[in-house]
Amino acid sequence: MSGDVWTEECIRAYGVRMPSVDAVQAVFGCGATRAYEALRSGEDLGFPVNKLGRRYVTPTADVLRALGLEQQPAPLATVRPLRDQPGAA
């Protein structure tokens, strides 16, 4: 993140997962250097860190939980029953 303030909306904007370094910064309020140190040392951060190729990622829902924010379910799309579809029997 380029700004100094982490908001709930900013974190949710990552989608399903976010870079672990950003997750550490958002949860602990530290800078990138300290975040990388925490990741390299294997500290227990209170949320999972997964390796995806050469990158480390964290589920966004776990970051929100670590911050005491509830994960809101994604809105479901409205689907018309098949019988209401044009051309359906």
C-alpha positions as a Markdown table, in Angstrom:
| # | Residue | x | y | z |
|---|---|---|---|---|
| 1 | Met | 0.0 | 0.0 | 0.0 |
| 2 | Ser | 1.4 | 3.4 | -0.9 |
| 3 | Gly | -0.4 | 5.4 | 1.9 |
| 4 | Asp | 0.2 | 5.4 | 5.7 |
| 5 | Val | -3.3 | 4.4 | 6.8 |
| 6 | Trp | -4.8 | 0.9 | 6.4 |
| 7 | Thr | -8.5 | 0.9 | 6.2 |
| 8 | Glu | -10.9 | -2.0 | 6.2 |
| 9 | Glu | -11.9 | -1.1 | 2.7 |
| 10 | Cys | -8.3 | -1.0 | 1.6 |
| 11 | Ile | -7.7 | -4.5 | 3.0 |
| 12 | Arg | -10.9 | -5.9 | 1.5 |
| 13 | Ala | -9.9 | -4.5 | -1.9 |
| 14 | Tyr | -7.2 | -7.2 | -2.1 |
| 15 | Gly | -9.8 | -9.8 | -2.6 |
| 16 | Val | -9.2 | -13.4 | -1.4 |
| 17 | Arg | -5.6 | -13.0 | -0.5 |
| 18 | Met | -3.0 | -10.3 | 0.0 |
| 19 | Pro | 0.8 | -10.1 | 0.1 |
| 20 | Ser | 2.0 | -11.2 | 3.5 |
| 21 | Val | 4.2 | -8.2 | 3.9 |
| 22 | Asp | 1.2 | -6.0 | 3.5 |
| 23 | Ala | -0.7 | -8.1 | 6.0 |
| 24 | Val | 2.0 | -7.7 | 8.6 |
| 25 | Gln | 2.1 | -4.0 | 8.0 |
| 26 | Ala | -1.7 | -3.7 | 8.4 |
| 27 | Val | -2.0 | -5.8 | 11.5 |
| 28 | Phe | 1.1 | -4.6 | 13.4 |
| 29 | Gly | 1.4 | -1.0 | 12.0 |
| 30 | Cys | 5.1 | -1.5 | 11.1 |
| 31 | Gly | 7.1 | -0.6 | 8.1 |
| 32 | Ala | 8.1 | -2.9 | 5.2 |
| 33 | Thr | 11.6 | -3.6 | 6.7 |
| 34 | Arg | 10.2 | -4.9 | 10.0 |
| 35 | Ala | 7.5 | -6.8 | 8.1 |
| 36 | Tyr | 10.0 | -8.6 | 6.0 |
| 37 | Glu | 12.1 | -9.4 | 9.1 |
| 38 | Ala | 9.1 | -10.9 | 10.8 |
| 39 | Leu | 8.3 | -13.1 | 7.7 |
| 40 | Arg | 11.9 | -14.2 | 7.4 |
| 41 | Ser | 12.2 | -15.1 | 11.1 |
| 42 | Gly | 9.1 | -17.3 | 11.1 |
| 43 | Glu | 7.5 | -15.4 | 13.9 |
| 44 | Asp | 4.0 | -16.5 | 14.9 |
| 45 | Leu | 2.0 | -13.6 | 13.4 |
| 46 | Gly | -1.4 | -14.9 | 14.3 |
| 47 | Phe | -2.4 | -15.6 | 10.8 |
| 48 | Pro | -1.2 | -18.0 | 8.1 |
| 49 | Val | 1.5 | -17.2 | 5.6 |
| 50 | Asn | 1.5 | -19.3 | 2.5 |
| 51 | Lys | 4.1 | -19.6 | -0.2 |
| 52 | Leu | 2.7 | -19.1 | -3.7 |
| 53 | Gly | 5.5 | -19.5 | -6.2 |
| 54 | Arg | 8.2 | -17.0 | -5.0 |
| 55 | Arg | 5.6 | -14.8 | -3.2 |
| 56 | Tyr | 4.2 | -15.1 | 0.3 |
| 57 | Val | 0.5 | -14.5 | 0.6 |
| 58 | Thr | -2.1 | -14.5 | 3.4 |
| 59 | Pro | -5.9 | -15.0 | 3.2 |
| 60 | Thr | -7.5 | -11.6 | 3.6 |
| 61 | Ala | -10.2 | -13.0 | 5.9 |
| 62 | Asp | -7.5 | -14.0 | 8.4 |
| 63 | Val | -6.1 | -10.5 | 8.3 |
| 64 | Leu | -9.5 | -9.1 | 9.0 |
| 65 | Arg | -10.0 | -11.5 | 11.8 |
| 66 | Ala | -6.6 | -10.5 | 13.3 |
| 67 | Leu | -7.8 | -6.9 | 13.3 |
| 68 | Gly | -11.1 | -7.9 | 15.0 |
| 69 | Leu | -13.2 | -7.3 | 11.9 |
| 70 | Glu | -15.8 | -9.8 | 10.8 |
| 71 | Gln | -15.5 | -11.1 | 7.3 |
| 72 | Gln | -18.7 | -10.2 | 5.5 |
| 73 | Pro | -20.1 | -12.8 | 3.1 |
| 74 | Ala | -19.9 | -11.9 | -0.5 |
| 75 | Pro | -23.3 | -10.9 | -2.0 |
| 76 | Leu | -25.0 | -13.6 | -3.9 |
| 77 | Ala | -26.0 | -13.0 | -7.5 |
| 78 | Thr | -29.8 | -12.9 | -8.1 |
| 79 | Val | -30.6 | -15.8 | -10.4 |
| 80 | Arg | -34.0 | -16.4 | -11.9 |
| 81 | Pro | -35.4 | -19.9 | -11.7 |
| 82 | Leu | -34.9 | -21.9 | -15.0 |
| 83 | Arg | -38.6 | -21.9 | -15.7 |
| 84 | Asp | -38.6 | -18.1 | -15.8 |
| 85 | Gln | -35.9 | -18.0 | -18.4 |
| 86 | Pro | -36.9 | -17.1 | -22.0 |
| 87 | Gly | -37.3 | -20.3 | -24.1 |
| 88 | Ala | -37.5 | -22.6 | -21.0 |
| 89 | Ala | -40.2 | -25.2 | -20.8 |
